[in-house]
Amino acid sequence: MNKPVEIDTLIEAKWIIPVEPDQVALEHHAIAINHGLISDILPVPEARQHYHPQQTIALNDHALIPGLINLHTHAAMTLMRGLADDLPLMDWLNHHIWPAEKRHVNAQYVLDGALLACAEMIRGGITCFNDMYFFPEATAEAIIQSEMRSAIGLIVIDFPTAYASDADDYLAKGLSLRDRYHQHPLLSFCFAPHAPYTVSDNTFDRIITYAEQLNLPIHTHLHETQAEIRISEESYRMRPIERMRQLGLLGPNLIAAHMIHLTDREINLMHECGCHIAHCPSSNLKLASGFAPVSSLLNQNINIGLGTDGAASNNRLDLFEEMRLAALLAKATRGQADALPAHQALRMATLNGAQALGLEGKIGSLVKGKTADITAVDFSSLNLTPCYDPISHLIYTASRDQVSHVWVNGKMLLQDGKLTTLDTKNIHYRAQCWQERIAASKS
């Protein structure tokens, strides 16, 4: 008999839902983890014979899924959660959010807000998020403290803020940050031009050149509102996507957030160019931006991931809610109950997001050789009983409150619902301090 193989961790579970292959739920299986990677996935009796782990974690009422990937958010905006609700996007931005940012946003604000976001996301089973915000070096610091994973957006806007004075300054600071951390195991980077209505042609041209040289994705808001489209037609005599096409922005490195107001030709164009979409159903509904044509996009085999947007416009960084809403909205708008089935919604929140970020070789599914970014969902509660199909339950029944454990790179960041890397009392205290400061400035 062969000697058992020494490994770091063995996680035994009622179900393992790997996402690859699709629609599979492995019953009474275990994941073997060593040096932060998935070494094996096999039935529990075989795992106990074959491996000698330093620790065994038995989750006999749980489903293990890949760590969820939030493909579009503004993490530090947790500190503006509920600040200006029930307003349309442009009013919300121009008269409330941008003035508040001008008064308050600095590196400490972003660090405190990003730490609050990391705590919320880890507790909700999110292991990676694609961010776009000012002072990205502070968000990177929050990631390093929390030990979760992030694609840091190198934000660019063609007007001055407390972070940078002009496009040159944004780009210089972003590139410096990328050079400093590009080998960090938990950090990757995207160029993040805010939107077509805040970025000039010349700035887009430079971003495209840098992105090609560094092989980085480009993450931007696109076709979020009818107002955005009117602005483009008035300023450029064309719709934003056509402008992006002429500039050469459309391609397999583009992550377009929202993508609500689309013609059939524009959907075909996104397919032809191999673009990715970050679908944000809660934010789209709350800001009354509209309904993204998800079924039509999926019919064209366009890769769609899920995002929460920022907590100022959602107001939750909750991908369980986004998965459920995405599935239900697709059914209702299409008039077809199988328009977006549960397994596809789960894939959108995991592997599709990884593909958009160019990280599908590392994360997004539970496959031998990938990093051990894992979320455990406890199925023992009454509202999850009975369970005929765990994948269906994850989308239509479970919530983030059922997330019990989270691992990133094989390290446990959440244990029995408690954060292991973050000081929740200090995070809460800092958030309350900012609330008092921001509220006082409004009065």
Protein Blocks (a to p, Z undefined) as FASTA:
>chain_A
ZZddddfbdcddfbdcehpaghiacehiadddeehiafbdcdfklmmmmpccfbdcddfk
bccddddddfbdcfklmmmgoklghiafklmmmmmmmmmmmmmgcfklmmmmmmmmmmmm
mmnopabdcdddehkllmmmmmmmnopacdddddddfbdcfkbmblklmmmmmmmmmmmm
mmpfkbccddddfbfklccfklmmmmmmmmmmnopacdddehkbfklmmmmmmmnopafk
lmmmmnopacfkbccehjlmccfklmmmmmmnopacdddfklmmmnonaccdfklmmmno
pacdddebjfklmmcccfklmmmmmmmmmmmmnopaklpgfklmmmmmmmmmmmmnopmm
mgopacehiacddddddfkbmklcccfblklmmmmmmcfklpmbdceehiafbgghiafk
bcfklmmmmmmmmmmmmmmmmZZ
